[in-house]
């Protein structure tokens, strides 16, 4: 399993040391549990790691996307590929905004969710809508499926780590593991000392990711539960963040921010 057959998927050239192909299912609890780890890797290893976030084009995932949709534009698989045409960073922001609107309250995705998420992610909404209906997007999904099969992914989420040598075999990790497992793989592949970037403040992290769960903050910052609760209480007393209770636990968002969750 190497990258020689996957160049069509790499839309942006990279000069980073490690490249990670991350396959996810937007409706999977395990994939949502891995998101904080993905975010932390991107924050701490910025400049050393690039992550290609790919919606897994398996029959099971695409069937779920189709069942949750009423048209092309509110089909998450098609919409995510349409967003990706305008850049991977915008596509990552787009899918985060979409999931913020459906995951905490287990809502069905709507066209309104998609259009609002596209606008917040900085997409050209008209071009995004046109691309979601185009054959180009379906061709890109078929290309992703070829890569998915070539990498022999059997379980989601799946991450395949590649070093700078395109002929070197990738390291595949399926499922969810503690953060240090992923950092160990990165350090082994880079084979040099890395000075990690500091994490942002909790307030800045919530502001960047719009709506975050207590579990996500615990995973990213690795603070003791009591200490983290005290910090969140302080932010609430300062009227900087809002706390929302759901069936799946507590969520936090910036007061007066872009999300209408809990209002």
C-alpha positions as CSV (number, residue, x, y, z in Angstrom):
1,X,0.0,0.0,0.0
2,X,1.8,3.1,-1.2
3,X,0.9,6.5,-2.8
4,X,2.0,5.7,-6.3
5,X,-1.5,4.8,-7.3
6,X,-3.2,7.6,-5.4
7,X,-1.8,10.8,-6.9
8,X,-5.2,11.7,-8.5
9,X,-6.5,12.2,-4.9
10,X,-3.8,14.5,-3.8
11,X,-5.3,17.8,-5.0
12,X,-2.7,20.0,-3.2
13,X,1.0,19.5,-3.3
14,X,2.7,19.1,0.1
15,X,6.1,19.8,1.5
16,X,5.3,18.4,4.9
17,X,7.0,15.4,6.4
18,X,4.0,13.2,7.1
19,X,0.8,12.9,5.0
20,X,-2.2,11.2,6.5
21,X,-5.2,9.9,4.5
22,X,-8.1,9.9,7.0
23,X,-11.3,8.0,5.9
24,X,-14.4,8.8,7.9
25,X,-18.2,8.1,8.1
26,X,-20.1,11.3,9.1
27,X,-22.8,9.2,10.9
28,X,-20.4,7.1,12.9
29,X,-19.9,7.6,16.6
30,X,-16.4,6.3,16.4
31,X,-15.5,8.7,13.7
32,X,-16.9,11.6,15.7
33,X,-14.9,10.4,18.7
34,X,-11.7,10.6,16.5
35,X,-12.4,14.2,15.4
36,X,-10.8,15.8,18.6
37,X,-7.6,13.8,17.9
38,X,-7.5,14.9,14.3
39,X,-7.9,18.5,15.5
40,X,-5.2,18.2,18.0
41,X,-2.8,16.6,15.5
42,X,-3.4,19.5,13.1
43,X,-2.8,22.1,15.9
44,X,0.3,20.5,17.5
45,X,2.0,19.2,14.3
46,X,1.2,22.1,12.1
47,X,4.0,22.3,9.4
48,X,5.0,18.7,9.9
49,X,1.7,16.9,9.1
50,X,-1.0,17.3,6.5
51,X,-4.3,15.4,6.8
52,X,-6.4,14.5,3.7
53,X,-9.9,14.1,5.2
54,X,-11.9,11.8,2.9
55,X,-15.5,10.8,3.3
56,X,-15.3,7.0,2.9
57,X,-17.1,6.1,-0.4
58,X,-18.2,2.7,0.8
59,X,-21.6,1.4,-0.2
60,X,-22.7,1.4,3.5
61,X,-21.7,5.1,4.0
62,X,-23.1,6.3,0.6
63,X,-26.4,4.5,1.3
64,X,-26.7,6.3,4.7
65,X,-25.9,9.6,3.0
66,X,-28.6,8.9,0.4
67,X,-31.2,7.9,3.1
68,X,-30.6,11.1,5.0
69,X,-31.1,13.3,1.9
70,X,-33.9,14.7,-0.2
71,X,-31.7,16.1,-3.0
72,X,-28.1,16.2,-4.2
73,X,-27.3,19.4,-2.2
74,X,-28.3,17.9,1.2
75,X,-26.6,14.6,0.5
76,X,-23.5,14.8,2.7
77,X,-21.3,12.7,0.4
78,X,-22.0,14.9,-2.7
79,X,-22.0,18.1,-0.8
80,X,-18.6,17.4,0.8
81,X,-17.0,16.6,-2.5
82,X,-18.6,19.8,-4.0
83,X,-17.1,21.8,-1.1
84,X,-13.7,20.1,-1.7
85,X,-13.6,21.5,-5.2
86,X,-13.1,25.0,-3.6
87,X,-10.3,23.7,-1.3
88,X,-9.7,21.1,1.3
89,X,-9.5,23.6,4.2
90,X,-12.9,25.0,3.3
91,X,-14.3,21.5,2.9
92,X,-13.0,20.5,6.4
93,X,-14.7,23.7,7.8
94,X,-17.8,22.9,5.9
95,X,-18.3,19.4,7.2
96,X,-17.6,20.6,10.7
97,X,-20.3,23.2,10.5
98,X,-22.7,20.6,9.0
99,X,-22.1,18.1,11.8
100,X,-22.4,20.8,14.4
101,X,-26.0,21.2,13.2
102,X,-27.0,17.6,13.1
103,X,-24.9,15.5,15.5
104,X,-25.6,17.0,18.9
105,X,-29.4,16.9,18.5
106,X,-29.5,14.0,16.0
107,X,-31.2,16.1,13.4
108,X,-31.8,15.1,9.8
109,X,-29.6,17.2,7.4
110,X,-31.4,19.8,5.4
111,X,-30.7,22.1,2.5
112,X,-30.8,25.0,4.9
113,X,-28.0,23.3,7.0
114,X,-25.9,22.8,3.9
115,X,-26.3,26.4,2.6
116,X,-25.6,27.9,6.0
117,X,-22.5,25.7,6.5
118,X,-21.3,26.5,3.0
119,X,-21.6,30.3,3.7
120,X,-19.8,30.0,7.1
121,X,-17.0,28.0,5.5
122,X,-16.4,30.8,3.0
123,X,-17.6,28.8,0.0
124,X,-19.1,30.4,-3.1
125,X,-22.6,29.1,-2.4
126,X,-23.9,29.3,-6.0
127,X,-20.9,27.4,-7.3
128,X,-21.2,24.9,-4.5
129,X,-24.8,24.2,-5.3
130,X,-24.0,23.8,-9.0
131,X,-21.1,21.4,-8.3
132,X,-23.3,19.3,-6.0
133,X,-25.5,18.5,-9.0
134,X,-22.6,18.0,-11.4
135,X,-21.2,14.7,-12.8
136,X,-17.7,16.0,-11.8
137,X,-18.6,15.3,-8.2
138,X,-19.7,11.8,-8.9
139,X,-16.5,11.2,-10.8
140,X,-14.5,12.4,-7.9
141,X,-16.4,10.0,-5.6
142,X,-15.6,7.1,-7.9
143,X,-11.9,8.1,-7.8
144,X,-12.0,8.2,-4.0
145,X,-13.6,4.7,-4.1
146,X,-10.6,3.4,-6.1
147,X,-8.2,4.7,-3.5
148,X,-10.4,3.4,-0.6
149,X,-10.2,-0.1,-2.1
150,X,-6.5,0.1,-3.0
151,X,-5.8,0.9,0.7
152,X,-7.9,-2.0,1.7
153,X,-9.9,-0.2,4.4
154,X,-12.0,-2.6,6.4
155,X,-13.0,-0.5,9.4
156,X,-13.8,3.2,10.0
157,X,-12.3,5.5,11.0
158,X,-9.1,4.7,9.2
159,X,-5.9,6.6,9.0
160,X,-3.0,5.8,6.7
161,X,0.3,7.5,7.5
162,X,2.9,8.1,4.8
163,X,6.4,9.5,5.2
164,X,8.2,11.7,2.6
165,X,9.2,8.7,0.6
166,X,6.4,7.9,-1.9
167,X,7.7,4.3,-2.4
168,X,7.5,3.6,1.4
169,X,4.6,1.5,2.6
170,X,2.0,3.4,4.6
171,X,1.1,2.6,8.2
172,X,-2.7,1.9,8.5
173,X,-4.5,2.4,11.8
174,X,-8.2,1.4,11.9
175,X,-10.5,2.3,14.8
176,X,-10.0,4.8,17.6
177,X,-6.9,4.8,19.9
178,X,-5.4,7.2,22.5
179,X,-3.7,10.3,21.1
180,X,-0.2,9.1,22.0
181,X,-0.5,6.1,19.6
182,X,-0.8,8.5,16.6
183,X,2.0,10.8,17.8
184,X,4.2,7.7,18.3
185,X,3.7,6.7,14.6
186,X,4.4,10.3,13.4
187,X,7.6,10.5,15.5
188,X,8.8,7.1,14.2
189,X,8.1,8.0,10.6
190,X,9.7,11.5,10.8
191,X,12.7,10.1,12.9
192,X,13.6,13.5,14.3
193,X,12.8,15.6,17.3
194,X,9.7,17.7,16.7
195,X,8.9,20.9,18.7
196,X,5.1,20.8,18.9
197,X,3.1,23.9,18.6
198,X,1.3,25.0,21.8
199,X,-2.5,24.6,22.0
200,X,-4.8,27.6,21.9
201,X,-6.7,28.7,25.0
202,X,-10.0,26.8,25.6
203,X,-11.9,29.9,24.7
204,X,-10.1,30.3,21.4
205,X,-10.6,26.6,20.6
206,X,-14.3,26.8,21.2
207,X,-14.4,29.9,19.0
208,X,-12.5,28.2,16.2
209,X,-14.7,25.0,16.2
210,X,-18.0,26.7,16.9
211,X,-19.7,23.9,19.0
212,X,-17.6,21.5,21.0
213,X,-18.5,18.8,23.5
214,X,-17.0,18.3,27.0
215,X,-15.5,15.1,25.7
216,X,-13.8,16.9,22.9
217,X,-12.2,19.5,25.2
218,X,-11.1,16.7,27.6
219,X,-9.5,14.8,24.7
220,X,-7.7,17.8,23.2
221,X,-6.5,19.5,26.4
222,X,-6.1,16.4,28.7
223,X,-7.0,18.4,31.8
224,X,-8.4,16.8,34.9
225,X,-12.2,16.9,34.9
226,X,-12.5,19.2,37.9
227,X,-10.0,21.7,36.5
228,X,-11.7,21.7,33.1
229,X,-15.1,22.2,34.6
230,X,-13.8,25.1,36.7
231,X,-12.3,26.8,33.6
232,X,-15.6,26.4,31.7
233,X,-17.5,27.8,34.6
234,X,-15.2,30.8,34.7
235,X,-15.8,31.4,31.0
236,X,-19.6,31.1,31.5
237,X,-19.5,33.6,34.4
238,X,-17.6,36.0,32.2
239,X,-20.4,35.5,29.7
240,X,-17.9,34.3,27.0
241,X,-19.4,30.9,26.4
242,X,-22.8,29.1,26.7
243,X,-23.4,25.6,28.0
244,X,-26.0,23.4,26.3
245,X,-27.2,20.1,27.8
246,X,-28.1,17.3,25.3
247,X,-28.8,13.5,25.5
248,X,-25.1,12.9,24.6
249,X,-23.7,15.3,27.3
250,X,-22.7,18.9,27.6
251,X,-21.7,21.1,24.7
252,X,-20.2,24.6,24.6
253,X,-20.3,27.5,22.2
254,X,-19.3,31.1,22.1
255,X,-22.0,33.4,23.4
256,X,-23.4,35.3,20.4
257,X,-21.4,33.1,17.9
258,X,-22.5,31.7,14.6
259,X,-24.3,28.6,15.9
260,X,-28.0,28.7,16.7
261,X,-27.6,25.4,18.7
262,X,-29.6,25.5,22.0
263,X,-31.3,28.8,21.1
